Amino acid sequence: MRLKKLPKSAKIGLVTVLSIGAIWAIYRSLTRLGYIFPIALWSQVFCETCQSQPAYHQPPNKFIKTELPIAKIVGDSFNKASISILIEKSKYRLTIYRDKQPIKSYPIVLGDNPKGDKLIEGDRRTPEGIIYIKDLYPHPEWSKFLWLDYPNADSWRKHLSAKQTGKIPWNASIGSDVGIHGVPTKSEDLISKQTNWTWGCISLKNADVDEVYHVSRTGTLVEIVP
């Protein structure tokens, strides 16, 4: 049936449906690009009483170095739900905790602008606060990738506040795809020499990220502090 032969009410309905579809497609695109937060976060982003989660871990007094592989430390029947991770940016240290007790530390590097909280796409900073692993999988270039759920509601509140105060441009994107991963093949010296080479992700030696991967799961809590 040709459009011109449709009743007026049908034409209006069709235009309405197409308009809603177009608006939804634009919204989805802007969400993926980091310009608009997902509908699911609306109530949390605009929550006037919501605050950043309090510190979860007690940082270890020293770098916990052991030659034992993490699999030997936790044993065969450990519960991944008992595992959490603390990342101390200024100390370039990632520590694995079991039942909130530190069990092993690893050296890390960050982006080449490591100081300060991540606010926008491309600032090469690492987000701070309580974040969770939303997915993890083998990576063709960096051994493993543990994908963090940045930006979350707390990230969006910081981002919007920075826009309101003029700290960042109003049209800036918040960024995405932050994770924990290894290094390119034969590039372990990036960690040994403490070369901050990422765009804001946390990078470890490949053998080390394999250990972190071994004890982590979707939903593992990751706390990142300055």
Secondary structure, 3 states (H helix, E strand, C coil): CCHHHCCHHHHHHHHHHHHHHHHHHHHHHHHHCCCCCCHHHHHHHCCCCCCCCCCCCCCCCCCCCCCCCHHHHHCCCCCHHHEEEEEECCCCEEEEEECCEEEEEEECECECCCCCCCCCCCCCCCCCEEEEEEEEEEECCCEEEEEECCCCHHHHHHHHHHHHCCCCCCCCCCCCCCEEECCCCCCCHHHHCCCCCECCCEECCHHHHHHHHHHCCCCCEEEEEC
